[in-house]
Amino acid sequence: MFAAIHLPCFQFQAITLGGAAGPAALLDEVVTGTPLAREQACVLQVNAQAERLLVHPGMTASMARARCATLQFLYRDAGAELAAQEVLLQCSSNRTPFYESTSPGLCVLDLSSLPGVKGAELAYGRAICEELARSKLTARVGFARRADLAILAAHTAAPIRVMLGEEVDRACLGACLWRSCSLPGRPRRCLPCGE
């Protein structure tokens, strides 16, 4: 059995650590750019408040500001992202020595050699979410028989998804395919744990 821990909107979470006051958008441009470059920077991620005001990823900063005058622009911070990744790695290593940092904000854990996990996935997943919540990080956890399915389960979890039967696997995969085939301009937002 495998588990995947996914931190949705990883770069946004790393910057805000628990939330931004008011509508906020993460831009791909650095603060030191020229004013024109900052206005043409692309929105990477938004919070729920910004999405309600029709700001979504893919817009330029000037388009986003036109929709919301009070929009707070945030910029990626490599140090904050590294610190958040370290918290994720520490959480993973607390669970098992057999884990892999697959990408920023995603770890896969091999739980096959651990006793007591099978049948207690929900409690195990809640413990992971709670540990990361203490560091103000929102996590989604997926469990499955294979690592790739665990990753898909984590991406569709709310906040925990267990895929252990063929019928359940098919239903979850259908949700994953529907989600990945959505229109490119479809708004994406950062969801708190449990939504």
Secondary structure, 3 states (H helix, E strand, C coil): CEEEEECCCHHHHHHHCCCCCCCEEEECCCCCCCHHHHHHCEEEEECHHHHHCCCCCCCEHHHHHHHCCCCEEEECCHHHHHHHHHHHHHHHHHHCCCEEEEECCEEEEECCCCCCCCCCHHHHHHHHHHHHHCCCCCCEEEEECCHHHHHHHHHHCCCEEEECCHHHHHHHHHHHHHHHCCCCCCCCCCCCCCC
